[in-house]
Amino acid sequence: MQLNLFDFVVEKPKFDEVLTRRFQRSEITRNVNKNLNLLSNNHFEYLNPICPNCNSNHVIKQEYHERNPILADSGPQKIYLRRYKCKSCSKKFTTSLDSVIKPHHRYVNIYSDKLESLIQTGYRSLRKLGEDFQTFFGNSPSHTTIKKWQTIEVEKRITNTITLYSGYYAYDEQYIRLNGKRHYRLTLYDTILNIPIAEEIAPKRTTETIKRFIEESTKNQPLIAITTDHFRRYKRIMDKIGVKHQLCIFHLFKMIGNSVHKILKSKNVSKREKITLCLYFTDIKNIFRTYNEETSINRLETLLDKFKDIPKVLQRYLTKKILPDFQRLTHFMRSPFIQRTSNKVENYYRQTDPNQIKKIYKTIKGILSYLNQKMKKWTAKHGKNINTQ
């Protein structure tokens, strides 16, 4: 339990008074009367108990059940909760404080709530989280307890809680290590809503694994277009799924630029040849620096008319990459909703799992627990026009 400012007056706050006031404001759950009566020595009971099973108010008071919660400001406390037996259905129940502390837990809910906010702000080890709790509350759970709080019960995938997506996505993968072994972080990102919709940890990125991940993540959802980088396997996967496949323009420029850069650094190439290479590379870029398909085609045809004058390294990209994949490279010109690059999911990777921490995880559940909190925070902060109904 965390004290509010109005709990503090000139003297130290009285535990009994604060506890009673706070518990009586707890949320009401189905069929249970939450109006509590605090007796002497921290004994709690319902003012008008109602059976949560059959709604009967014919109940018998029985003994007290002892609990020893750890409150955030007051430390360990001993409280007693009245037990009851229903005359109508013979079921037994106990005075509930679930909105403040979960059953079978010692630490009040504010600890787990604070844990979520700490994880969302950045990676922390379990022992570092314990130090943070010590700073905030003056006491700390063990690192094994903290691990249980943050671990989610999933096998290999997390999904966003948003119920309706746009149908326009970007897909990418991130290489990670779990306990020293290679794995892949698969991510499908809604480029219109600007949120991740699903993430999966896979030991291998096979065609079947990627295809199944995309299809299951978009089940009962619109699936119109997906933007990816130029990994060869993606074209076959997207064709099997039957979705419009936009190849990332940024990655295209990067691939060509890497080849051009090697030539520009060479001392065996004349300055004139280097200038010619740069000019033709700019002409290739200009083909995709427009949202008008007709303009793009005209620029491509003009460039092909001078094909013999184009440096050989650029000729190879034109014949083996641009011409065969021209339709996949220009989907964004035919629809304003299709993203021309996969930069949004790349940016999501940079901010949620930067390089300096991507090799420190041990288990799939561990990394998914961390990424699940990151997904929640990102969705709350960056999501646009989200319909949660």
N, C-alpha and C positions, 0 to 999 in steps of 0.2 A: 504494500500500500504506500502510495506517495502522498505526502502532505501537501496541501495547498497553502498559499500565502495567508488566507484567512484562518488557517488552523493555528497560526502563531500570533500570540498576543504578548503581553509583557512577560508572562511566565511560560515555562515549558509546556507544550501541548499535552493534554491528558489522553492517554491511550484509549481508555474506555469510551470517552465521549467521541473522539474522532472515529474510532472503529464503528460505533453504532451509527453515527451520521453517514458514514461512507457506505456501509453495507445496506442501509435502508434505501439508498439511491441506486442500488444495483438493478440491472435489467430484469424485466419480468419474463419468465419462460412459460411455456404452455402448462396450464392447469395448476400452477404452483403459486401460492400466496407468498409474496416476498416481504411482507411487512414483518420485520424482526423485532423481537423483544430481547434486550440485553439484561440479564440478571446479574447477580453478584458473581465476582470471580470469573468474568468472561464466559458465562454460560448463555448460549443463544437458543432461542426457540421461536417458532412462528406464532404470531398473534392469533390468526385464524387458520389453522392448518387444513389443507385440502389434499386429498389423495391424488397424486399425479397420474395414477393408473386408471381410476374410475370416476374421478371428480367428486367423490363423496366427502362430506365434511364430518362423517362419523368416524373419528379416529381416536386412538388411545395413546396417551403419552407414555413413553417408556424411558429407558436409561439414557445417559448422555454418551456420545462418542467423542473421544479426545483427539484433537489434532494439534500439531505443533508447527504452524506456518512460520516462515521467515518473512517479516515485513520489511519493506525497503528502508524505512527510516527508524523503525523501532526495534529491528533485529528479531531474534527468535521470540515467539510468544506461545503461550499455551491457551487454547480455547476449547470449549466444550459445546457440541452440537446435539440438540435434542433428537432422539429417535422416536418414530411413531409407528403404530400398526393400525391399518384400516379395518374397521369392523365389517365393511361390506364385501371386500375382496380378499381380505387377510394378507394383503401385500404390506411390506414394511418400507419405510423411507426415512431419510434423515434430512434435517435442516440443511439447506443448500447455500453455499457461498461460491457457486461456480463462476459467477461474473468477476469475482475477485481472485479466487485461487482454484485451479482445476483439481478434480478428484485425484487423490494419490500423489499430489505434488506438495512439496514443502515451500517452494518459492512462489510468491504471488505473481499474478499475470504480468505485472509491470516489467518484470525481469525479461520475459520472452518478448514483450513488445519492444523493449529497449534493444534487445539483441537484433531484431529485424532492422531497426534504424542504423545500428552500428555496421551491420553487414552491407547494407545498401550504399553506405558512403565509401566503402572500399574494403579490400581484403585485409583480414586480421587473423592471426593464428588463434587457436583456442585459448592458449595461456595469455595472449595479449587481450583477448576479450574478457578474461577473468580479471585482469588488472584494471580494465575499464569499469567493470562492475564495482570493484573495490573503490575506485575513485568516486563513482556516482552514488553508491549506496552504503559504503562503509563495510560491506561484506561481499563475498563472491562465491558462486557455485563452483564446483570442481569442473575441470575441463571436460570430463566425461559427461557430466550433466549438460553442459553447454552444447556438446556435440549432439546429444539426443534432441535438444530443442531445435537445432538448426537443420537436422537431417529430415528430408522429406521421403515419403514412402513411394518412390518411383524406381523403375528398373533402369531405364535408359533415356527417357524423354520427358520434357516439360512442355506444357502448352499454356498460352495466354488465356486469361479468363474472359476476354472479349468474345462475344457470341456471333458477330457478323463482320466479315472482312470484305475488302474492296474487290479482290480478284486479281489485283496487279501486285506482283511480288518480285523480290530479288532473292536469289539463292546463292549461298557461298559456304565454304568450309574453312575451318581453322585447325591447323595442326597443333596438338597438345601432347603432353606426356603425363601418364598416370602411373605412379610408382615405377617410373623409368621405362614404361612401355608406350609405344606409339599408338595414339588414338586420334580420332577426328571429331571435331565439333561441327555438326551439321545445323545450319540455321536457315529458316524460311522467314522472310521479312516483308511485311506489308508496306509498300513504298508510298501508298496514298495516305494511310493512317499514320505512317511513320513509327511503326511498332513491330517488334518480333512477334510472330505468332506461334512458333514452335522451335525447340532445339533438341538435338539428340546427340548422344555420345556413342560413336561406333568404332570398333577396332579396325575396320577396313571400310573404304569408300567404294564399294562395288556398285555396279549398275543397278542391281536389284535392291540394294540397301537404300540408295538415293531415291529411286523410283518409289519404293514403298513409303519412305519418309514423307515425300511430297504429297502422295495420294492420300495417305492417312491423315496428314496435317490439314488437308483441305477438304476432308470428307464433309459433305452437306454444305459446302461453302463455294462461292464463285471461284472459278479458276480460268482466267482469261489469258494472262501473259506472265512470263517469268524472265527476268534479266539475270544473266550469269556472266562469268568470265569465259575464257576461250579453251577451257579444258575439253579435250576432244570428245570425251564420253558424254558430255552434256547434250550434244546435238541429238544423239541417238535416244537418250532418255526423254528429252522433251518431245520428240516425235512420237515415241510410244505413248506418252501421256496424252498427246493431242492438244498441246498448248502453244500459243505464239511464243517464239523464243527470240528474245533480243540479246545479241552479243554486246558486251560492254565496250563502248567506244574508247573509254579511258584505257582499258587494257590493250586494245588494238594499238593505240598511239604509243603505249609503253613498250610493247613488243617491237614495233618498228623502230622506235627511238633507241632501244638498246643496241640494235644492229647498226644503226646510223652512228651512234656514239663511238663504237669501236673503230669505224672508218675515220671519223673525225680526229681520233687520237693517233692514228697511224702517221708515221713520218714518210711513208712511201706513197702517199696520195697528195697530189698537188693542191694548192690553195684554190685554184679555179674549180677543180673537181669537187672539192668540199663545198664550195658555194653552190654549185649546181645541185649537189645532193640535198642540201638544205632547202633550196627553192622547190625542188620536186616533192620533197617530204611535206612542205607547207601546202602544196597543191593537193596532195592526198588528204591531209587534214581538212582542207576546205570542202571536200566532198561531203563530209559529215558534220560540218559546222553550219548547218541549216536545218530547219524543220519542214522544208518544202521538198517533197520527193522529186518533183520535176527538175528543180534547180540542182539537186544532188546528181541526178542522172546526166544532166547536161555537162556538169563539171567533170564527171567521170569520162564521158565520151570525148570531151576536149582533151583530157589527159591521155586517153588511149590513142588519139590521133598522133601523138608525139611519142609513141611507145618506144621506138628505136633509140630515142635520145635519152630515155630515162635510165638512170644507173641500174645495173643489174640487180643489186640488192633490193631495190624497190620494185623492179619487174617481178621478182619472185613473190613478193607479198601481193602484188596485184593479181597475178595469175593463180596463185595457190591459196590465197586467203580472201581477198576482197571480192573478186568476181564470183567464186563459188558460194560465198556466204553473204552476198549483197542484200538479199531479202532479210536475213536475220540481223544484219547491221542497220537496217533502215525501218524496222517496225515502229520506232518512236516517231517517225515522220508521218505515219498513217494514223496514229492515235496519240492525243495529247496526254493520256494517262500512263503510257508505257515509258518507263525510265530508260534513258540512253546509257546509263552507267549503273554499276552495282555499288556506288560509293556510299550509299546510306548504310548498307549492311557492313561495309568495311569500317565505317565510322563507329558503328555499334560495337564492333570487335575491339577497336582501339580503346574505347572508353569503358568497356565492361571487363575485358580480360587482357590488359596490356602485356607486352613481352616479358617484363620483369617478373611476373607472377604466373605465367602460363605453364611452368614446369614443376610447380610445388605441390600439386594435388596428388592424393593417394588413391582415391576411389571414385567411381562414377557417381555414387550418391553424394559424395562430398562436393564435387564440382557442380553437380546439378542443384544442390541446395543453395550454393552461392549464386549461381546464375539465375535461379528462380527469384531470389530477392532483387537482383539487378534488373530482371525483366519487369517486376512490379514497379520499381522506382522509375524505370525508363518510360513505361506505359503511362504512369501518372504525370510525368514531367513533359514528355514529348508527344504523346498521342494527340492526334488532330481529328475533330469531328467524330469521336467514337460513340457508337450506339451500343450501349451495354444491355439493352433490353433483349 
